């Protein structure tokens, strides 16, 4: 897009009308090339090209830009010198954490856009081999959430406006609903209503994330409201994953508890990388926190448990906000429901360490653990079965690691091939654009020559007309003289 604007704008007036047509120009990618693969490659725009775009092009199209993609080296020129009144989507590509934090804290233009205009923000940090969540990134996301914070009232038009609107979105592939609804003379929204009112109208939908808070105003309701168990049973369908629901009944005089007090299950942020590097002490600390909050304890003085819960496969941290709650440090709420998480997790009897792979290995026992002073024959057999199962899991893990390494090698090869193909394509495109520019210049020169030749011919034609008029006048004069001579 940038190459086309730079190469063809201001060539001819007709080209300008076509290229800068507001019907086509809505999204502007201000990176020279971006390749999406395992490693992203971003090239900055040359200063000469950037100067011309900022001086001659952006002032002519800034009012029609809806989506903008900028990278670290050009954001100062592009974003802070021109106003974009229609901009709602902003992508910040290939930024370092320190530079982005500086812009978010010091630059008033970016802060104003985030707080007033931007509804879609995409961040792409420079590739880091550590793949760890740093303190700077946590500050960045917290700052963005504070800038983009909005407060909306509860809505009462769910059945009359929102449902008909969603039913017309038949081609939707991904839907996220975060709603706070007031209903009168109707029941709570459950899985059956969501399926009958929304899902059956979206045959292409493959991802549905929702968090719906329904507030029922009881004005002589003549039917029984659904219980929490009824709502849970309504989601027993193949279309739904784990869903958490909670029903609270309170009088109008009683103030509702704050959201952080209604949230029973709150966890510390554990940087779980699924690579086996969590120590036994850290894992037991995780289990202690889970057990404390499950039992409603406000402190961390629960006794250590020899029985641990496997949460590696089921914990997916989706940071929806930061809270300070029950005397704990900064914590994050989990989007996965903890009741189902604890119910799905297995119990483990022994904990051992595999020193060869530097991993924590949990020996699984499917049955509840029972204390016994003397081992029975069944327990010995079970231990042998568990040991065999553990070895099979270790072998499977090694095979998966090898497959993972092979996949990374294939990704690297594909990345190199894509880079080469993209480079060749860009070279061909650049060559074609150069040839097109040269051809246009030649045609322009020929057109100027034709205009000059036409002007010269026009002048000769005028001279001939003048000579013809003079000759005609001379003929008329001679004829008059001849006539006069005859009369004499």
C-alpha positions in Angstrom: 0.0 0.0 0.0 2.8 2.4 0.9 4.7 1.6 -2.2 1.7 2.3 -4.4 1.0 5.6 -2.7 4.6 6.7 -3.0 5.0 5.6 -6.6 1.7 6.7 -8.2 0.5 9.7 -6.4 1.1 13.1 -8.1 1.9 11.4 -11.4 -1.3 12.5 -13.2 -4.6 13.9 -12.0 -6.4 10.8 -13.1 -4.2 8.6 -11.1 -4.7 10.7 -8.0 -8.5 10.4 -8.4 -8.2 6.6 -8.6 -5.7 6.0 -5.9 -7.0 8.5 -3.3 -10.6 7.6 -3.8 -12.3 7.5 -0.3 -14.2 4.5 -1.4 -11.0 2.5 -1.5 -8.7 4.1 1.1 -9.9 3.2 4.6 -7.1 1.0 6.0 -3.5 2.2 5.9 -0.5 0.0 6.6 2.5 2.2 7.2 5.0 -0.7 7.3 7.1 -1.5 4.3 6.6 -5.3 4.6 5.1 -7.6 7.3 5.4 -11.3 7.1 3.2 -13.4 9.4 5.0 -16.6 10.3 6.7 -18.1 13.3 8.9 -15.0 13.4 7.4 -11.7 12.2 9.5 -9.5 10.0 8.9 -5.8 9.9 10.7 -3.4 7.7 10.6 0.4 8.4 9.8 2.9 5.7 12.7 4.9 4.3 12.9 8.4 5.6 12.6 9.9 2.0 9.4 7.9 1.4 8.0 8.7 4.9 8.7 12.4 4.4 6.8 12.5 1.1 3.9 10.5 2.5 3.5 12.7 5.6 3.8 15.9 3.5 1.9 15.2 0.4 -0.4 12.2 1.0 -1.6 12.0 4.6 -3.1 15.5 4.6 -5.3 14.5 1.7 -6.6 11.2 3.2 -6.4 11.6 7.0 -10.1 12.3 7.4 -11.1 8.9 5.8 -8.7 6.5 7.6 -10.4 4.0 9.8 -7.6 1.5 10.5 -4.0 2.4 10.9 -0.9 0.2 11.3 2.3 1.8 12.4 5.7 0.6 13.7 8.1 2.0 16.2 10.3 4.1 14.0 7.5 6.0 12.2 4.8 6.5 14.9 6.1 10.0 15.8 5.7 11.3 12.2 2.5 9.5 11.4 0.4 9.6 14.5 1.4 12.9 16.2 1.4 15.4 13.3 -2.0 14.7 11.7 -5.4 14.2 13.2 -7.5 11.1 12.2 -11.1 11.8 13.1 -12.5 8.5 11.8 -9.8 6.3 13.3 -11.1 3.4 15.4 -8.5 0.6 15.0 -4.8 1.1 15.8 -2.1 -1.6 15.4 1.3 -0.9 17.0 3.8 -3.3 15.4 7.3 -4.3 16.4 7.5 -2.2 19.5 9.9 -2.7 22.4 8.2 -2.7 25.8 10.2 0.3 27.0 9.4 2.5 24.0 5.7 1.6 24.1 5.5 2.4 27.9 7.2 5.8 27.2 4.5 6.6 24.6 1.7 5.5 26.8 2.9 7.6 29.7 4.3 10.7 28.0 2.4 11.2 24.8 -0.9 12.9 25.1 -2.0 12.2 21.5 -1.8 8.4 21.9 -3.5 8.6 25.3 -6.3 10.7 23.8 -6.9 8.3 21.0 -7.0 5.3 23.4 -9.5 7.0 25.7 -11.7 8.7 23.1 -11.6 6.9 19.7 -9.8 3.6 19.6 -12.1 0.6 20.0 -9.7 -2.0 18.6 -6.0 -2.0 19.7 -3.5 -4.5 18.6 0.0 -4.8 20.1 2.9 -6.7 18.6 6.1 -6.7 20.6 9.5 -7.5 19.3 10.3 -11.1 19.5 11.9 -12.2 22.8 13.5 -15.6 23.3 12.7 -15.6 27.0 8.9 -15.6 26.4 8.2 -14.4 30.0 5.8 -11.8 31.2 7.9 -8.9 32.5 7.0 -6.2 34.9 7.0 -3.7 32.1 4.4 -5.6 30.1 2.2 -5.9 33.1 2.4 -2.1 33.6 1.6 -1.6 29.9 -1.5 -3.7 30.0 -2.7 -2.1 33.2 -2.2 1.3 31.8 -4.1 0.4 28.6 -7.0 -0.9 30.6 -7.1 2.2 32.7 -7.0 4.4 29.6 -9.7 2.4 27.8 -11.9 2.0 30.8 -15.6 2.5 30.1 -18.6 2.3 32.4 -22.0 1.2 30.9 -25.3 1.1 32.5 -27.4 -2.0 32.5 -29.4 -2.5 29.4 -33.1 -3.2 29.1 -33.3 -3.7 25.3 -31.8 -7.2 25.2 -34.9 -9.0 23.9 -36.2 -6.2 21.7 -33.0 -4.9 20.0 -29.9 -7.1 20.8 -31.5 -10.5 20.0 -32.9 -9.4 16.5 -29.6 -7.7 15.7 -27.6 -10.9 16.5 -30.1 -13.1 14.5 -29.2 -11.1 11.4 -25.5 -11.9 11.7 -25.7 -15.2 9.9 -22.1 -15.2 8.7 -20.5 -14.5 12.1 -17.6 -16.8 13.0 -16.6 -15.4 16.4 -18.9 -13.8 19.0 -18.0 -12.3 22.4 -20.9 -11.0 24.5 -20.2 -9.1 27.8 -23.7 -7.9 28.8 -25.3 -6.6 32.0 -29.1 -6.9 31.5 -32.2 -5.9 33.4 -35.3 -8.1 32.8 -38.8 -7.9 34.1 -41.3 -10.7 34.0 -38.8 -13.1 32.4 -36.4 -15.7 33.6 -32.7 -15.8 33.8 -30.8 -16.2 30.5 -29.6 -19.8 30.3 -28.0 -22.1 27.7 -31.4 -23.1 26.1 -32.3 -19.4 25.5 -28.8 -18.7 24.1 -29.1 -21.6 21.7 -32.6 -20.9 20.6 -32.3 -17.2 20.3 -28.7 -16.8 18.9 -26.7 -19.9 18.1 -29.1 -21.6 15.6 -29.0 -18.4 13.5 -25.2 -18.5 13.2 -24.3 -21.7 11.3 -20.7 -20.5 10.8 -20.0 -19.6 14.4 -17.0 -21.5 15.8 -16.2 -19.5 18.9 -18.6 -18.1 21.5 -17.4 -16.3 24.6 -20.0 -14.8 26.9 -20.3 -13.2 30.3 -24.0 -12.2 30.9 -25.2 -10.7 34.2 -29.0 -10.8 34.3 -30.8 -8.7 37.0 -34.4 -9.9 37.5 -36.8 -7.3 38.8 -39.5 -9.2 40.7 -42.9 -7.5 40.1 -45.4 -10.2 41.1 -43.7 -12.8 39.0 -46.1 -15.8 38.6 -43.4 -18.4 37.7 -40.5 -19.9 39.5 -37.1 -18.5 38.7 -34.4 -20.9 37.7 -32.0 -22.2 40.3 -28.3 -22.3 39.8 -28.5 -26.0 39.1 -31.2 -25.5 36.5 -28.9 -23.0 34.7 -26.0 -25.3 34.8 -28.0 -28.2 33.4 -29.2 -25.9 30.5 -25.5 -25.8 29.3 -25.1 -29.5 28.9 -24.7 -29.5 25.2 -21.9 -30.3 22.8 -21.9 -26.6 21.7 -20.8 -25.4 25.2 -17.6 -25.8 27.0 -17.2 -25.2 30.8 -19.7 -22.6 32.0 -19.9 -21.0 35.4 -23.2 -19.6 36.8 -24.2 -18.1 40.1 -27.7 -17.0 41.3 -27.9 -14.4 44.1 -31.2 -13.3 45.7 -31.2 -10.0 47.6 -33.7 -7.4 48.6 -33.8 -3.9 47.2 -32.8 -2.4 50.5 -29.7 -4.5 50.8 -26.8 -3.2 48.9 -25.1 -5.7 46.6 -21.5 -6.8 47.5 -18.7 -5.5 45.3 -17.6 -7.6 42.4 -14.3 -8.5 44.0 -16.2 -9.9 47.1 -18.6 -11.9 45.0 -15.7 -13.6 43.2 -15.0 -16.6 45.3 -12.1 -18.0 43.4 -9.1 -15.6 43.1 -5.6 -16.7 42.3 -2.1 -15.3 42.4 -0.6 -14.9 39.0 1.6 -17.9 38.4 3.9 -17.8 35.3 3.2 -21.4 34.2 5.0 -22.1 31.0 4.1 -25.8 30.8 7.7 -26.7 30.4 8.1 -28.5 33.7 10.2 -25.8 35.5 7.8 -25.3 38.4 9.3 -26.5 41.6 7.4 -28.7 44.1 7.3 -25.8 46.6 5.7 -23.5 44.0 3.2 -26.1 43.1 2.2 -26.8 46.7 1.9 -23.0 47.2 -0.5 -22.9 44.2 -2.5 -25.8 45.7 -2.6 -24.1 49.1 -4.0 -20.9 47.6 -6.6 -22.9 45.7 -7.6 -24.8 48.9 -7.7 -21.6 51.1 -9.9 -19.7 48.7 -12.1 -22.8 48.1 -12.7 -23.1 51.9 -13.2 -19.3 52.2 -10.1 -18.7 54.3 -8.6 -15.2 54.2 -5.1 -16.0 55.1 -2.4 -18.3 53.8 -1.8 -20.3 57.0 -3.4 -23.5 55.7 -1.5 -26.7 56.5 0.5 -28.2 53.7 -1.2 -31.0 51.8 0.5 -34.1 50.7 -2.2 -34.6 48.2 -1.9 -32.2 45.2 -4.1 -31.3 42.4 -2.9 -31.4 38.8 -3.9 -28.1 37.3 -1.3 -27.9 34.5 -3.7 -29.0 31.7 -6.6 -27.0 32.8 -5.4 -23.6 34.0 -5.6 -21.0 31.2 -4.9 -17.6 32.6 -7.0 -14.9 30.9 -6.3 -11.7 32.7 -9.6 -9.8 32.9 -8.5 -7.3 35.6 -6.2 -6.8 38.6 -7.6 -7.0 42.1 -6.2 -6.7 45.7 -8.3 -9.0 47.7 -8.2 -10.8 51.0 -4.8 -9.5 51.9 -3.1 -11.2 49.0 -0.8 -9.4 46.5 -1.9 -8.5 43.0 -4.1 -11.3 41.7 -5.9 -12.2 38.5 -9.3 -13.8 38.1 -9.5 -16.9 36.0 -12.0 -17.2 33.1 -12.2 -21.0 33.5 -14.6 -21.9 36.2 -12.8 -23.3 39.2 -15.4 -25.7 40.3 -15.2 -27.6 37.0 -11.4 -27.2 37.1 -11.1 -28.9 40.5 -13.7 -31.5 39.5 -11.8 -32.4 36.3 -8.4 -32.5 37.9 -6.9 -35.8 39.0 -5.6 -36.6 42.5 -2.0 -37.6 42.9 -0.5 -39.8 45.6 3.2 -39.4 45.2 5.4 -36.7 43.9 8.8 -37.5 42.4 11.4 -35.6 40.4 12.8 -36.8 37.1 16.3 -35.4 37.3 17.2 -36.4 33.7 14.6 -34.0 32.2 14.5 -31.6 35.2 10.7 -32.0 35.4 8.3 -32.5 38.2 6.6 -35.9 37.7 3.3 -36.6 39.3 2.3 -40.3 39.9 -1.4 -40.5 39.3 -3.8 -42.5 41.4 -7.4 -42.4 40.2 -8.9 -43.5 43.5 -9.3 -41.3 46.6 -6.3 -41.5 48.9 -6.8 -43.5 52.1 -4.3 -43.5 54.9 -3.0 -46.9 55.9 -0.2 -48.0 58.2 0.6 -51.2 56.3 0.6 -51.5 52.5 -1.8 -54.0 51.2 -1.4 -56.2 48.1 -3.8 -54.1 46.2 -1.9 -50.9 47.0 1.4 -52.6 45.8 -0.3 -53.6 42.5 -1.7 -50.2 42.1 1.7 -48.6 42.7 3.1 -50.9 40.0 0.4 -49.9 37.6 0.9 -46.3 38.4 4.6 -46.6 37.9 4.1 -48.3 34.5 1.6 -45.6 33.6 4.1 -42.9 34.6 6.8 -44.4 32.5 4.4 -44.5 29.5 3.6 -40.9 30.1 7.3 -40.0 30.2 7.9 -41.9 26.9 4.9 -40.1 25.4 6.3 -36.8 26.6 9.7 -37.5 25.0 8.0 -38.4 21.7 6.0 -35.2 21.9 9.1 -33.1 22.6 10.8 -34.7 19.5 7.7 -34.0 17.4 7.7 -30.4 18.7 11.4 -30.0 17.7 10.7 -31.3 14.3 7.8 -28.9 13.9 10.0 -26.0 14.8 12.5 -27.1 12.2 9.8 -27.2 9.6 8.5 -23.8 10.7 12.0 -22.4 10.3 12.3 -23.9 6.8 8.9 -22.5 5.9 9.8 -19.1 7.3 12.9 -19.0 5.1 11.0 -20.0 2.1 8.3 -17.5 2.7 10.9 -14.8 3.3 12.6 -15.7 0.0 9.2 -15.8 -1.9 8.2 -12.5 -0.3 11.5 -10.9 -1.2 11.2 -12.1 -4.8 7.7 -10.9 -5.0 8.6 -7.5 -3.6 11.5 -7.2 -6.1 9.2 -8.1 -9.0 6.6 -5.7 -7.7 9.1 -2.9 -7.3 10.5 -3.6 -10.8 7.0 -3.6 -12.3 6.3 -0.3 -10.5 9.5 1.2 -11.8 8.8 0.1 -15.3 5.3 1.4 -15.0 6.6 4.8 -13.8 9.1 4.9 -16.6 6.4 4.1 -19.1 4.1 6.8 -17.7 7.0 9.3 -17.9 7.6 8.3 -21.5 3.9 8.6 -22.4 3.8 12.0 -20.6 6.8 13.2 -22.6 5.3 11.9 -25.9 2.1 13.7 -25.0 3.9 16.9 -24.4 5.7 16.5 -27.8 2.3 15.9 -29.5 1.0 19.0 -27.8 3.9 21.1 -29.0 3.6 19.7 -32.5 -0.1 20.4 -32.5 0.6 24.0 -31.3 3.1 24.5 -34.2 0.7 23.1 -36.7 -2.0 25.4 -35.4 0.3 28.4 -35.8 1.1 27.4 -39.4 -2.6 26.9 -40.1 -3.2 30.5 -38.8 -0.4 31.8 -41.1 -1.9 30.0 -44.1 -5.4 31.4 -43.3 -3.9 34.9 -43.1 -2.0 34.4 -46.4 -5.2 33.1 -48.0 -7.2 36.1 -46.8 -4.5 38.5 -48.2 -4.5 36.7 -51.5 -8.3 36.9 -51.7 -8.2 40.6 -51.0 -5.6 41.1 -53.7 -7.7 39.1 -56.2 -10.7 41.3 -55.3 -8.6 44.4 -55.8 -7.3 43.2 -59.2 -10.8 42.4 -60.3 -12.0 45.8 -59.3 -9.1 47.5 -61.3 -9.8 45.3 -64.4 -13.4 46.3 -64.2 -12.5 50.0 -63.9 -10.2 49.7 -66.9 -12.9 48.1 -69.1 -15.3 50.9 -68.3 -12.7 53.5 -69.3 
